[in-house]
């Protein structure tokens, strides 16, 4: 194998400029991609369960939820132990950022004393919040 001593190559200055240009182009592409990702995470839904009350005779359970997320949301349904209750005022309710709403749920036959129940709320986007676990008095 013969090594050519007269072969021309890129000068170190040109090679350095090309490397810097490629690095800058890649960093701009990554920054744009990360910026696009952050917009999806900025509008997050978040609910906080704040108060609760059992009605006389344990026929209904009333709880308050607050929208603590960074965007308005729509409540789709409330569930008791993973099942839709007999009645609920939670369907298609628009809850603006920072607002609270009282949810009233009831099941056929009422709630049995001393039994733990799991209450969850589902938004229109499919996010589930809870479980909020309370024992019937």
Helices and strands as residue ranges (DSSP letters): H 12-42, E 47-54, G 56-58, E 60-67, E 73-80, E 83-84, E 87-88, E 93-95, E 100-106, E 116-123, E 128-135
